[in-house]
Every structure is written in structure tokens, then in C-alpha cells.
Amino acid sequence: MTDSSHNKAVWAALISVYIVWGSTYLAIRFAIETLPPFLMAGARFMIAGAVLYAWRRLRGDAAPSRPEWRSAAMIGILLLLGGNGGVVYAQQWVPSGLAALLVTTVPLWMVLMDLLHPSGRRPGRAAVAGVAMGFAGVALLIGPAQVAGQAAHVDLVGAAVLMLASLSLAIGSLYHRGARLPSSPLLAVGMEMLAGGAGLLILGMLTGELSHLNLAAVTARSFWSWAYLVVFGSWVGFAAYVWLLRAAPTPLVSTYAYVNPLVAVLLGHFFAGESVTSRVAAATAVIVGSVALTTWKPAESSRD
């Protein structure tokens, strides 16, 4: 592949991650209109994970060892059960664009945990400033009316669930750094989806979602949104992202973290009528700017 072709491929993959992952929040909103959230997400990841796992094994990937399954299960529980599970649950009350904006705090949590952990990577001053700036943006978004002179409009319980989901995503991402996983990234992703999907299905059954599942009442919009999450959110998005991790500079790949919420806010506004007030716009600028400040500059060094 020539340099020109490679650059075009990188940008095509990057744009697909921007749009696909940014659009999953709106797809979740539509999917849970007539589908129970945990069962919807669980079925999504079980199907996507089973296909990915079977495909990679048929392509010759070795069978995972028991320690690799343990690591994948832990990551799946943290990222998909705790992370995505919190997102789909909270989006019953929180607009899709604002949900994406709050989930964008994941890199901020990661820097904060590195800062507090004795053996964590020492973040630079820009990253520390980005963390402070980011959580100030969250306060602006969900704080009382006195913060911005407008009535609060974000469900506080939903916002709290999203912050906990973001924390779970951050913990899972940090755990992933040293986890023992198969050498094939897509095989590992399939294993993580199977574990997380199973956890979401069990949680859905434990919370009584089976009694609320009425397949005859599922609308076409909910079904096709769920199918979009399986095909594009789980397969296309992940495949493009995994390829980018090997083919493009990390700072460039990390830009998805602050482009996705912008895409989600715009899609929610134009396709679901979600309002974008001056307060939302200001909080978006602060939070996205903080994530850019945090993720663009790499960690300086490890602590002794």
C-alpha cells in the first residue's frame, strides 16, 4: 500500500469510528423505546461476540487459555456490563447527546486514577488541568440553575449512573493494559463481548425485564436500531478501531474521544429533537476541550 493509499485508509477508518460510535447513543435511545435496556444490550453483545469469536477461530486463531478467558471476562464485565449497561439504563431518562457527553469523561477518570495510584503513570500538567476542566464542565452541565442561570434539565439519577458507568469503563481500560489476552485483538474483543453480553442478559433477567419483553410490540425503529448496534456499533466500529490502533498514531486515534460526543449531540438534536441550549453548548465545549487537553499529550513517565 502506498503512503497516499494508507493515509486514505486511515482517514476512512477514523471517520467511520467518529460517525459510527457517535451514532450509537441515538441508536440506543431508539432501541430501548420498545426493548428492555439490559436484555437489548445483552443480546447485542452475545450475537456480535459469538460471530467475532467463531470467525477468528475459523481463521486459525488458537483456542484461548483459561487465564485469557478470566481476563476477557473481567474486561467484559467492567466495560460492557458496568459501562455499556449503565449507559443503556441511564438513557431511559437522559438524552442521547448528553449521555455521550458524560461518558466522554472516561479519559479524565483514567488520568485521575493514574494520578492517585502509587504505581500509575505520572500525568503531565496539561492532563491534570484537563481533568479539573472536565469535571468543571460536568458541574456546569448537571449543576443547579445558579451555575449557569438556567433551570437544571439533566436527570440527576441518570447522570450519576452515567458517571459510575464512565468510572467502570475507565477501570476496565486500565485493567486492559496489563491483562493477559490472546494475541488476536478481534478474538479478544469477541471473548469480552460474550462475557459482558452474558452478564447483561443475567442482569436483565434478575431485574424482571423478561416480564416487560413483548416482541409483538417491538417497533421497526427499535429493531433496526438494535440491528445497527450489532452490525455497525459492534463489528464495523470495533474492527476499524482495532485496525487504527496498529496503523495510525495514538494521538490521532484518540481524537474519537472528543469527536464522538459532538456527533451524538448533533444527531440527537436533528433526529430526536433533543434541545441544545446555551448551557449544553458551553458544557460541551468545556468537556470536549478538557478531553482533548488530557488525551492529546501522552503521559510523561512511570513512577519509580
Sequence and secondary structure as in RCSB ss.txt:
>XXXX:A:sequence
MTDSSHNKAVWAALISVYIVWGSTYLAIRFAIETLPPFLMAGARFMIAGAVLYAWRRLRGDAAPSRPEWRSAAMI
GILLLLGGNGGVVYAQQWVPSGLAALLVTTVPLWMVLMDLLHPSGRRPGRAAVAGVAMGFAGVALLIGPAQVAGQ
AAHVDLVGAAVLMLASLSLAIGSLYHRGARLPSSPLLAVGMEMLAGGAGLLILGMLTGELSHLNLAAVTARSFWS
WAYLVVFGSWVGFAAYVWLLRAAPTPLVSTYAYVNPLVAVLLGHFFAGESVTSRVAAATAVIVGSVALTTWKPAE
SSRD
>XXXX:A:secstr
  HHHHHHHHHHHHHHHHHHHHHHHHHHHHHTTTS HHHHHHHHHHHHHHHHHHHHHHTT     HHHHHHHHHH
HIIIIIIIIHHHHHHTTTS HHHHHHHHTTHHHHHHHHHHHSTTSEE  HHHHHHHHHHHHHHHHHHS HHHHTS
   S HHHHHHHHHHHHHHHHHHHHHHH    S HHHHHHHHHHHHHHHHHHHHHHTTGGGG  GGG  HHHHHH
HHHIIIIIIIIHHHHHHHHHHHS HHHHTTHHHHHHHHHHHHHHHHH     HHHHHHHHHHHHHHHHHHHS   
EE  
